[in-house]
């Protein structure tokens, strides 16, 4: 029988296969060290000695993901519906709008997009509604401004549809998802 180890505990293959994802994550996090260190050889690469530079400049060399030797180093799995639900909750909280926890995805899109539409009818802009500060270096505000602009574009594209707000809102969030997925 083969032995498998998780945090210095011995498990059989059957035991590991029977673990739920939450159980496995709990086991793998148990006794996790506060810091991990990786030491690099003191070599010159491309005419540079990154080890010496790091010590002299108090800096860290970060490898480009393209040059990683393990394809699983940068594999990210994101569920589009979960991403969209989180974004809807986030934007609603920025606007001060409360979503009901029992609402499903469609209901959240409908209710929040209706809220945005009603706010626009009152003369507010999406930038105002989303509390975006103009002319800022803050990455969050820049991201929110981009989202507000994407939402405006999607509204123009879908203005003839009966459910223009719902479609525009979903597509703007989906574009965020694709941007994140492709980076």
N, C-alpha and C positions, 0 to 999 in steps of 0.2 A: 504494500500500500504506500502510495506517495504521500509525502508530507508537504503541507503548505503553511506558510507563516504569515500572520497578520499581527504586527506589533509583538513579535517574539512569542506568540501563542501558536500552537500547532493545531491545524485543522485538516480534515480530510477533504477531498474534492466534493463529496456529497454535502458536507456541512457548508462549504462555501457556496455551492450552487443553491442551497436552500435559503441562504440569507436574502432578505429583501435589500433593496438599495439603501434604505435608511439604516438598517442594521449594519450593513457593510461599512457605510460612511462613519457610523458611530464607532465601530471597531477600529477603523483605520485612523480616526482622529484621537483615540484614546492614547495617552502617554506621548502625544506628539511634542517634539521639542519646540521650545520657543523660537529658536533660530536654527537655520540650516546654512551650512557653509560649503562652498565648492571652491576647491583650490585649482588653480591653473598653473601649468608649467611656465617657467620664466623664459619664454621663447620670443624671438622677433618674428612677426608675421606682417607681410606687406610693408616691410621697412619700419614697423612700429613695435615697440615692446609695451603691450597694454598693461602688463603687471606693474612695471615701473611707473608708467603714466598714472595708473590708478592710485598708487601710493603717493606720488609727488603732487598730484592735482586733487586728491580726495574725490576721485570720480569713479564711475562704473562704466565698463564697456558693455554694451548691449548688442548682441548678435542680431543681424537681420533674420526674421523668421524664414526667409527663403533659404538661408544657409543652415537651418537646423537639420541635424542628422536623424531626427526622429519625427516621423509625420504626425505622431500623436501629441507632440509638444504644443502644437497650435490648433488642434482640432477643437472647435467650439460648436456645440449643438444647442440651438435655440429654437424653441417651439414658437411659431409665429403667433398663435392665438394667446399664449401666455405672455409673450412680449407685448402684444396689443393691449391685453387686459391691464398689464402693469403701466403702460404708457397712458391709457385712459385714466386710470386712478391717479397717476402723477399729475397730468394736466388738469384734471378736475380739482385736485387739492391746491394747485397753483391758483386756480380761479376762485377758490373758496366754495366750490360746489360739492355737495356730499352725495356720493353714490351709495345706493343701498347694497349691503353685502350679499343679499340673496338674488340680486339681479344677475341674469346670465349675460353673456357677451353681447348679444343682439340688443337687449334691453339697455345695457350701458351705453352702447354706441348711439342708440336712438335718443335716450334721455339727455346725454351730455351734448350731442350735436344739436338737439332742440334748444338746450340752454344757451349754447353759443349763438345760435340763430337769433334767439330772442334778445340777447345782449347786443348783437349787431343792429337789430331793429331799433334799439334805444340810442343808437348813434355811436356806440363804442367801436373801436377797431380791435382786431384780433390781438394786436400787440398790447393794447390796454387790458383786454380781458385776461390774457395770459401773464400779465404783470411783467412784460419784457422791458428792460431799460435799454433805450437807444444809445448808441455811441459808447459802447463799453468794451472792455477787454475780457470781461467775465465769460468763460466758455459756456456756462449754463445759459446765460442770456443770449449769446450768439446762437446756440443750438435752438433755443425757443423761438428766436427770430426767424431762423431758417424754417422751423416747423410752421410758424404762422404764415410765412410766405408760400410754403408748399400747400398749405390748406387753402389759401386764397387762389392759387393756380388751379387746384383740383375743383374748387367751387366753380370757377369759370368754365372748366372742361365739362362739368356735369350740371350746369345750370338748368338745362331743359328736363332733366330727370325728376320724377316725382320724389325720389328719396335722395336728392342731390347732396344734402348735408351728411347723411349717413355714408354715402359712397365716398364723398370727398374726404371726410374724416378718416375713414378706414384706409383709403389709398395714401393719404399723407403719412399715416402711421406705418403702413406697409413699406413705403419708401424709406422710412427710418430703419425699419427692420432690414431691408436689402442693403442699405449703406453699412449697417453694423455687420451684417453677415459677410459682406465682401471686403471688409478691411482686415 
